[in-house]
Amino acid sequence: MPKGKLRRDWLEGMRISPGENVRLSKRDTKVKPPGLTREEAAAETAASVADLERLQYLLYADASASLLVVLQGLDAGGKDGTIRHVLTGMNVQGVHVAAFKQPTPRELAHDFLWRAHKVAPGKGEVAIFNRSHYEDVLVVRVHDLVPEKAWRARYDQINQFEALLAANGTRILKFYLHISPEEQLERFAERLDNPAKQWKISESDYTERKLWDQYIAAYEEAIERTSTDHAPWYAIPADRKWVRNLAVARIIADTLEGMKLKTPAVRVDLDDIRRHYHAAVKAAK
């Protein structure tokens, strides 16, 4: 449940309903949580991140379900930042991050979902996709890398894949980190001016920026065609990083809370274990 003054309807407004007509240009990238100051939002975020640590422990101990978090967005949208600020509080023993870059020759030799399926979370695990299988209806569409008939068929294939995961106990959350072109340009400038971040900028960032409208159209159709009850999309206002972090942290925490996770029942005689403990303590003296 949202903490303090954080309003559930604000979070629910980011969720894309199945069949909804998606127009990202109509969604404000700079919106703030109503009724919260930035300081209050920071406290809410900290509480949510603490909840994630506790709930991920329960997910691992319960070992009956898993969680898949998909992060998508245009360049500089904040995928890495979201992982760093929201999800790194989780125990690395039960979490893995998969980064989806240009497919390798081995990956291209398989169906486009092969590389996603092999890194899907097992029972008790959290998987974070930094970019994902959705690149195969985004980049390939914008750059005309496969015939339209091929990438259009992938919407149904993705839905079937995600339904398969869900039927086997995986909860799926998909976040589109929604930034404005103005904010993207500011973040590019920050990378150029900061020696510690210059490695993250490349000429392709600017050439891809020229295809902004094409990418938005591709995202709109992909989100519209694949937001389902079992694998919903959320359009997260991401121009303000602190707003992005708050929204993502709380949505994930609420989802885990709703899974009714619990530690497994004790299957040993605790009195017998205590006797062994006291005997060991006595022997150690």
N, C-alpha and C positions, 0 to 999 in steps of 0.2 A: 504493500500500500504506500502511496505517496506520503512523505513525512511532512510535519509542520503545515505550512500554508501552500504547499505545492498542489496545484489543482489537477485532478485526474482528467477533466475535460480538455485541458491544454495538451496533455500527452496523447489522449485519444484522438485529438484533431490531427495528429501527425500520421495516424494509421490510414493506409489506403484500403478502403473496403473492396471486396471482390466485385469486379465489374464496374468500378468507379471510373469516370472519365478523368484522366490525369492530365492536368495542365500545370506544369511546374512553374510557369511564369506567373501564375496566380497565387503562388505560395510565397510568403514573405521570408526572405533569407535572414533578416535581421530581427525578427520578433523576439521579445523577451518573455520570460515566465510572468504572467500577470500577478501583481501583488507582492512580488519578491524583489528585494534589493539584490545587488550583486553579491554582497556579503552574506545575505541569507541564502542565496542560491549556492554559494560555495559551501556553506554548512550542510545544505541538503545534499550536495554532491558527495561530500565526505561521508555522510551517513549512508548514502546509497552504495558507495564503494565498500564501506565496512560490511554492509549487508551482502554484497557480492562475495566477499571473502568467506563469510559464514555459510552462505547458501551453496557456494561451490564445494565447500567441505562436505556438506550434506549430500550433494549430488554424487560426489565421489564415494562416500560411505554407503549411500543407498544402492548405487550401482544397478538401477533398474531402468534408467533413462539417460539421455544425453542432450546437449545443447549445441546448436550450430548458429553462430553469429556471422552474418555476411555483411561486409562493409564495401560499399561502392560509392563512387563519386568522381567528378572531374578532377584533373590534376590540381594538387594543393587543396583538395577538399577537406583533408584532415583525417585520413584513414590511420596513418601512423600515430598521429597525436591522440586519437581516440583510444587506440590500443595502449599507448604509453600512460595516459592519464586516468583511464577508466578501468582497464582490464588487467593491468600488471599487478594489482593487489591479489589476484588469484594465485593459488599454489601451482607452480609450473609442473608439478608431478601429474596434474590432471588436466592440463591445458596445452594445446599446441596451436601455433599460428601457421597458416599456409599462405604464401604469397604467390599469386597467379600472374606470372610474367609471360613473355612471348613463349608459346609452346616449343618444347624441344622436339627433335626428330622422333624420339621414342613416343612422346605424347601424341604427335601428329599421326603416328601409325595406328592409333586407337580411335575409338569414338570420342567426341569432344567432352563427354562426361566422365571418361575414365579417370582422368587426373583429379577430378573432384571427388569421385566415389572412394578412391583409395586413401584419401585424407579426411573422410567424414568421421565424426566422433564415434567412439565405441561407448558402451554402457559406462556411465559414471564420468565421462569426459566432456570437456568443452573444446570445440574447434572454432577458431576464428579465421575466416577467409578474408584476407586483405586483397581485394578484387576477388573474382570468383569465376564460376562457370558462366556468369552473365557476360563476361568479355566476349563470348562466342555469339552473342546477339547484339553487341555494341560495336566493338572495334571492327569486327568482320563486316558488319553492315556499313559503317561509315566509310571504311576503306575498300569496300567492294572486294573482299578477299574470298568470298564464296558466293555462289549464285543465290539470288533472293529466295528461290524456292527452298534452298537448304537451310538458311538461317530462319526463315519463317516457320519451318517445321520444328525448329528447336524449342519454341515456346511450349508446345504440348509435351515435348520430351523432357524439358525442365520440370514442368508440373508433375509429370509421372515420376520422375526421379525424386523430387521432394516429397511426393505422396508416399513413395516407398520408404524413405527415411522416417517420415512421420509415423507410418504404420508400425515401424519397428522401434518406436520409443524416442525418436529425436525431435525435440522442439526446435523450430527454426524461426529466427528473427533476421530480417533483412533491412538494412539501413542505407538509404540514399542520403549522403551528406550534401545538402543543398546549399551551394554558395553562389554568389553573384559574380559576373565577370569582373566587376570592379574590385571585389575582394580577392579574387584570384590574382589579378595583376599586382595588388599590394603584397601578396604573399610571395609572388615571384621576385618582386623588388627586395623584399626582406632577405630572401635567399641570396640574391646577388650581392647584397651589402654585408652579409654576415659570413666571414671566412669559414666558420664551422658548418655552414649550410650550403656553401657554394657547390659542393659535390652533388646536391640534389637537383640542380637546375641544368637544363640542356636546351639545345636549339629546338628539339622536337616539342618541348613544352609550348613554345610560341607558335610553331606550325600547327600543332593540334588545336590551339586556341582559335585559329581561324575557322575551325570546323565546329565551333560552339553550337550553332543552331542545329546542325546535323546530329550531334551527340545528344542534345536535349530531346530531339524528336525520337531518337533511338531509346533513350531512357524512358520517355513517357510511354511508348508502346510496350516496352519490356515490363515495366512496373504494372501497367494496366492489364497485361495479359497473364501475369504470374503472381499477383497478390491474391492469396487464398486464405481461408480461415486457419489452415494448419501451417502456412508459411507466409505470414503477412509482410508487406513492405511498410516501412515508415519513412516519410520524407522529413528529415531532421534539419531545422534551420541552423546553418553552420557558419554563417559569417562571424558570429561571436562564439569563440571557442568554449567559453564557460557555459554558454547555453547548450551547445552541442553535448558537452560532457555530462551536464545534468540530465538532459533528456535521455541519452543512451543508457547511462548508468541506472536511472530509475526504471526504464522500460525493461531492461534485462533483469533487474532485481525483482520487479513485480511478476515477471514471467516465471522466474525460479520459485518465488513464493507460492504461486498458483499451482506448482507441480506437487505440492504436499510431500516434500521430501522428508525422510527420517533416517536416523541411524538404524542399522539392523538390530534385530533382537539378539540378546546375549545367548549364546548356545553352549556356555560352559558353566560349571558349578563355581560360582564366585566364592563361596565359602571355602571350597577346596583350593582355589587360587590364593585366597588370603592366607591359608595355612602354609602353603608353599612360600609365600612372601615372608611371613614371619620366621619361618625356618631358615630362609636365606639370610635374613637380617641377623638372626641369632648366630648363624655360622660365620658371618663376616666380622663379628666382634672379637 
